[in-house]
Amino acid sequence: MYNWLQTIAQSNKRYAFPVMTYPGIELTGKSIMDVITDADSQFSCIEKLFRRYTPIAIGSVMDLSAEAEAFGSQVRYSPTEVPTVIGQLITSQADAEALNIPKVGAGRTSVYPKVCETAALKLPDVPVFGGLIGPFSLAGRLMDMTNIMIATIEDPDTVEIVLNKCTDFLVEYAKTFKGKGANGIFIAEPAAGLLSPAWCEDFSSRFVKKIVDAVQDEEFMVILHNCGNTKKQVPSLVGTGAWGLHFGNAVNMTDILPQIPGDRLVFGNIDPSVVFKNGTAVQMEEKVVQLLTDMKPYPNFVLSSGCDVPPGTPLTNIDAFYQALNDFNLNL
């Protein structure tokens, strides 16, 4: 994976790795419930999208509810929307201390490593990334996001307890992906975008670093995603040691790339809702060309969506994303 990273970062050509599995539903006839509960159904979506677009890597679906559900949180399911955590599992320090760390494989955490195992066997020539939530984002789902933001000020000891337990689980989860043949993990830590730079370090990055240190090596790469307004958080994100950093559309990539060493890959950041799902092919082309033009000075940039491409995204817009990339490369 380190060689893969270097090859991309040293190339004149531009590459794409959008965070994208749900659009495969249209190609396979599967449902959202199929994709999040059945490894074979999810892989079929991944494979169809790979055959159509040949991204530089593939990954399991971004599901920010599976880990919280394994801890005991309630999850709301919908035939048209991605699953979401509801309610509040932890309301006090006593709850935090009593919280049991689940075994990897509890609930739907059995599905995603299996997806990566299948992908590694059936698509061996492309890197496979597993997906897991970040520690602060997981803790926020267990404690409720409003309450955890208040607790970082009024009750940081409780937050620390929960974060340590979340991180212990996520380290084992990451190791499971590695053991199943994945080439890396994509850590989605969107809630950290709500924190100040100093608190991002205290309540997110130092815990993310524990996961990175536990699994990242020349054969296994970590990509850290934060879709918040992260312009001032970049040094903290770089400090996690993750070889890849993925940014959402809340930031301008021209503010981000100058802050990141050239030996890291940087991914972003076409708006998944406004452009991918609700835009037109013409708008997509314009956004992609503008972003790639802005990123010309940075060979370590990889074109991506700003976050997970949602269900219901027209394939014509994804086609336009890749066509614009291909046309740009032809004109280099």
Beta strands, then each sheet from edge to edge (+ up, - down):
strand 1: 58-59
strand 2: 74-76
strand 3: 84-86
strand 4: 128-133
strand 5: 184-188
strand 6: 221-226
strand 7: 244-247
strand 8: 265-270
strand 9: 301-305
sheet 1: 1+ 4+ 5+ 6+ 7+ 8+ 9+
sheet 2: 2+ 3-
end
